[in-house]
Amino acid sequence: MIYHNCLYKVKRIICIIFILITE
């Protein structure tokens, strides 16, 4: 669900970093 939340958030860069860390 975090992935979808990231898409809605303005700070997508942080989301991408978060995904990279979780992966």
N, CA, C and O atoms as CSV, one atom per row, in Angstrom:
chain,resi,resn,atom,element,x,y,z
A,1,MET,N,N,0.843,-1.215,0.000
A,1,MET,CA,C,0.000,0.000,0.000
A,1,MET,C,C,0.868,1.251,0.000
A,1,MET,O,O,0.447,2.309,-0.468
A,2,ILE,N,N,2.064,1.125,0.520
A,2,ILE,CA,C,2.959,2.296,0.568
A,2,ILE,C,C,3.242,2.780,-0.845
A,2,ILE,O,O,3.349,3.981,-1.094
A,3,TYR,N,N,3.362,1.828,-1.768
A,3,TYR,CA,C,3.667,2.216,-3.156
A,3,TYR,C,C,2.602,3.163,-3.690
A,3,TYR,O,O,2.920,4.182,-4.303
A,4,HIS,N,N,1.338,2.825,-3.456
A,4,HIS,CA,C,0.244,3.688,-3.936
A,4,HIS,C,C,0.298,5.034,-3.232
A,4,HIS,O,O,0.085,6.072,-3.859
A,5,ASN,N,N,0.575,5.025,-1.958
A,5,ASN,CA,C,0.655,6.282,-1.204
A,5,ASN,C,C,1.744,7.166,-1.784
A,5,ASN,O,O,1.591,8.384,-1.867
A,6,CYS,N,N,2.839,6.548,-2.183
A,6,CYS,CA,C,3.956,7.317,-2.744
A,6,CYS,C,C,3.517,8.003,-4.020
A,6,CYS,O,O,3.882,9.153,-4.260
A,7,LEU,N,N,2.742,7.320,-4.840
A,7,LEU,CA,C,2.307,7.907,-6.106
A,7,LEU,C,C,1.501,9.175,-5.854
A,7,LEU,O,O,1.571,10.140,-6.616
A,8,TYR,N,N,0.735,9.150,-4.768
A,8,TYR,CA,C,-0.094,10.324,-4.467
A,8,TYR,C,C,0.722,11.444,-3.821
A,8,TYR,O,O,0.367,12.620,-3.904
A,9,LYS,N,N,1.807,11.056,-3.185
A,9,LYS,CA,C,2.617,12.079,-2.491
A,9,LYS,C,C,3.425,12.898,-3.492
A,9,LYS,O,O,3.744,12.433,-4.587
A,10,VAL,N,N,3.744,14.114,-3.097
A,10,VAL,CA,C,4.500,14.983,-3.996
A,10,VAL,C,C,5.973,14.585,-4.004
A,10,VAL,O,O,6.654,14.715,-5.021
A,11,LYS,N,N,6.456,14.101,-2.870
A,11,LYS,CA,C,7.882,13.734,-2.786
A,11,LYS,C,C,8.078,12.313,-3.283
A,11,LYS,O,O,8.259,11.387,-2.493
A,12,ARG,N,N,8.042,12.149,-4.599
A,12,ARG,CA,C,8.215,10.810,-5.166
A,12,ARG,C,C,9.643,10.328,-5.015
A,12,ARG,O,O,9.892,9.124,-4.948
A,13,ILE,N,N,10.581,11.256,-4.959
A,13,ILE,CA,C,11.990,10.862,-4.835
A,13,ILE,C,C,12.190,10.060,-3.553
A,13,ILE,O,O,12.849,9.020,-3.558
A,14,ILE,N,N,11.621,10.546,-2.466
A,14,ILE,CA,C,11.760,9.836,-1.183
A,14,ILE,C,C,11.119,8.461,-1.307
A,14,ILE,O,O,11.629,7.479,-0.769
A,15,CYS,N,N,10.008,8.399,-2.014
A,15,CYS,CA,C,9.318,7.119,-2.197
A,15,CYS,C,C,10.201,6.148,-2.950
A,15,CYS,O,O,10.309,4.979,-2.579
A,16,ILE,N,N,10.827,6.628,-3.999
A,16,ILE,CA,C,11.702,5.753,-4.792
A,16,ILE,C,C,12.831,5.224,-3.909
A,16,ILE,O,O,13.166,4.041,-3.961
A,17,ILE,N,N,13.408,6.100,-3.108
A,17,ILE,CA,C,14.500,5.669,-2.220
A,17,ILE,C,C,13.973,4.630,-1.240
A,17,ILE,O,O,14.640,3.633,-0.962
A,18,PHE,N,N,12.787,4.867,-0.723
A,18,PHE,CA,C,12.196,3.928,0.235
A,18,PHE,C,C,12.003,2.559,-0.416
A,18,PHE,O,O,12.304,1.527,0.183
A,19,ILE,N,N,11.498,2.568,-1.641
A,19,ILE,CA,C,11.281,1.301,-2.366
A,19,ILE,C,C,12.621,0.609,-2.583
A,19,ILE,O,O,12.727,-0.608,-2.429
A,20,LEU,N,N,13.632,1.376,-2.936
A,20,LEU,CA,C,14.957,0.772,-3.175
A,20,LEU,C,C,15.476,0.136,-1.890
A,20,LEU,O,O,16.085,-0.934,-1.925
A,21,ILE,N,N,15.240,0.780,-0.778
A,21,ILE,CA,C,15.725,0.244,0.505
A,21,ILE,C,C,14.943,-1.013,0.877
A,21,ILE,O,O,15.522,-1.999,1.333
A,22,THR,N,N,13.627,-0.970,0.681
A,22,THR,CA,C,12.797,-2.121,1.032
A,22,THR,C,C,13.071,-3.294,0.097
A,22,THR,O,O,12.871,-4.451,0.466
A,23,GLU,N,N,13.524,-2.991,-1.103
A,23,GLU,CA,C,13.786,-4.074,-2.062
A,23,GLU,C,C,15.136,-4.679,-1.770
A,23,GLU,O,O,15.558,-5.609,-2.457
